[in-house]
Amino acid sequence: MTSQKTDTELDITTLADRTANWRERLKEHQHRLDSDPSEVLSVEGRLTRMVGLTLEAVGFQAPIGSRCEVQGAGGKPIEAEVVGFSGEILYLMPTGDIRGLVPNARVRPIRSDSQVPVGDALLGRVVDGACKPLDGKGPLRVKDSMPLHGKLVNPLVRAPVRQHLDVGVQAINALLSVGRGQRMGLFAGSGVGKSVLLGMMTRYTEADVIVVGLIGERGREVKEFIEDILGEEGLSRAVVVASPADNSPLMRLHGAMLATSIAEYFRDQGKQVLLLMDSLTRYAQAQREIALAIGEPPATKGYPPSVFSLLPQLVERAGNGSEGGGAITAIYTVLTEGDDQQDPVADAARAILDGHIVLSRQLAESGLYPAIDVEASISRVMPQIVDENHLEQAQYFKQMYSTYRQNQDLINVGAYAAGSDPKIDDAIAMFPSLQNLIKQSMNQAVDWQQSVDNLTTTMQQPSSQIFGSLQTPTVLHQG
């Protein structure tokens, strides 16, 4: 005869089962707390409004710059970043595609320490603004990390700019010498050869590592730059961060900051880094889109004040490290819309950079490449990185070149009579040689010493002429 349990025994058995179940669940929650407390203790909110690319959420609090997940249709999460707030409303900007969002979607803050993966394995790779591979070469095998927004560097700790950097472009080496740790601007309108010039510097520079940031460019140009301009040789020691125009404005901002973080990592290893960013204008336009979307009032030509505060924060991250360490030499392209050199971004960039190289549409249309306008360009650190003779030769070159350009209309129409002005006569005689010094094929590399020697040959003059006084000679030999 089978014995049956009493009601008391059944109650004890049920209690024991429940106790065991509670213990298992408590262990599971304890494990989640130990691994990531924010995933368990975070408070969820909801999406209340979406205008353009700006999302408005309520029901939780999160600091500026933190990340959130918005639950899209079908359970697909969409990542967004907190870019502002007003009272209880948080303004979010998505990092990717926003299709599938619905009213009252769940919004959950996620852990984000704004760290980006970095390492030597990045060399030869192409990544997006979130440091995800775009080249189909597999995952990134890196272990180190750097803060996306960088860290402040004491200006008194930085080493001064005292050494030149060979960029492989004769006109820049000879006339606009770039120093290690200098921040230069490349000012140009559309279609005058700035991308080609960047590619030449990438292939021919003596820097150890090249970091290229393609921010806000057309997607077609990204592949063309990598395959046709950069090439396999340039890519082998380069890292390319591509955030084209169809990316969200937030991803374009992150692309520029990511490229700078990668450059900082290699600088901290003691390496000479060349950072090429195309373009600083697209970075400013991305911030303008975000600022206007969250209600910041426009100021100069539609640019809100936050744009002009973010530009120096990005640029100041480049430069020299401590004495004896590495350096980031940065070249930022600035798109001058309508060839307007007084564009607000161009004007602000000139004030915070250590010099600027201006590309002329008129020279490009005449077939002179690279179309560097020597008269309008300057390197502010050149006196500290070249010897006195080199500096005097470069100054005299500019005098002769400027003299010819100022009188070019008279010369072309035959209105100038030879012998009227000895200085103009000398400029006319020298002009072909002056142009040859600037002209260079995109497939030709000219190193530093050869550039200086060619400058000396071009500016050759009689021994009776005292060159240091920069007086105008009556007779000049062509180089």
C-alpha positions, 0 to 999 in steps of 0.5 A: 500500500503506497503511503501518501504525504500529509498536507504538512509534508507537501507544504514543506516540499513546496517551500523547499522548491521555492527556496531553491528557485529563489536562491538560483535567481538571487545568484543570477542577479548577483552575477549580473550585478558583479559583472555590470551593475548599470545593466541591472540598475538602469532606469528606462524611459520612453521616446516622446518626440522625433523631429528630423534627427533629434529624439526627445526622451523622458523618464530617466536621467543621463549625462551629456555624451552618454549612450542610450539604446532606443528599442526599434520595431522588431526589437532592434536596438538603435544607439543614440547619444545624449547631446542636450536636455531641457527640464525633464526632456533629454535630446538624443542624436542617433549614430545610425539608421533611425528607420523602425522607431515608433512612438513611446519606444523604450529608451535605456541608458547603456554603459559608455566610457567613451573609449575607443580600441587602438593598437598597431593592428590598425595599420593598413586598415579602414574603419568607420567613425565607431572604429568598425572595419570597413575593408572586409579584412576581419575584426580588429585585434587590438587590446589597448584603448584611448578616450574618444574626446582626448585628454588635456595636455599641459602646454608647458609639457609640450616640446617646442617645434624645432625639427622639420618634417619632410612631406615629399612635396617640393613647394612645401619643403622649400617655401612653406616648411612644415615642422614636427608637431605643427598644425597646418591648414590646407585651404581650397575650394572644390576641385582644385586638387587638395585630395591629390596633395594629401595623397602625395604627402601620405605616400612621400612623407618621412613620418612613421605613421599616417592617420587619415580622417575622411570626414563628410566626403562623398562615398565614391571619393573614399574608395578612390582616395584609398585605391588611386591616391593612397595606394598599397604603399601608402596604406601599409603604414596608414590608418584610414577613418572614413565617415562619409556624408551619408553618415549621421552628423554625430558619426562624422563628429566621432570620426574626426575625434577617433582619427585624433585619438588613434594619432594620440596613441601612436604619438604616446609610443614615441612615433612621428605621426602625420594626421591628415583630416579632410575636412575640418569644414565638414566637422564644423558643419556636423556640429552645426546640424546637431546644435541647430537641431537642439535649439542653439541659436545661429550666429555667423552664417548659420554657425552657432557658437558651439562650433567655434568652441569645438574647433580648438578643442579638436585641433589642440589635441594634435602637436608635440608630446613631451620632450624626447617623445613623439609628435602629431603633425596635422594637416587640416583641409578647410573647404572655402565655399565659393573660394571665399577666404573669409568664410567663418570656419576658414577665418576661425581655422587660420586663427588657431592653426600654425600656418596655412597653405592656400590652393588657387583655382586660377593656378589650377585652371592654368594647369599648375599642380599642386596649385599652391598660392605662394603669396597667400600661404605661410608657415608660422614655425618656418623661422624656427626649423630652417637655417637663415640662408634657407629662410632668406632664399624663401623670402626672396622667392616670394618677392620675385614671384609676387612682383611678377604676379602683381604685374602679370596683366601688364606683361601679358598685354605687352604694356610693360616696356623692358627696362622700366623697372629692374625688379620687374625685369628680374622677375620676368627672367626668373618666372619660368624657374619659379614656376618649375619649383612649385610644379610637381607630378603627383607620382613624383617625390622630392625629398627635403634636401633635394627641395632645398638644393633646387631652391638654392639653384633657382635663386642663384645670383652673382657673387657680388650681390649680398643676398642677406640684404635681400636687395634686388639684383640687376642680373639673375641667372635662371635655375 
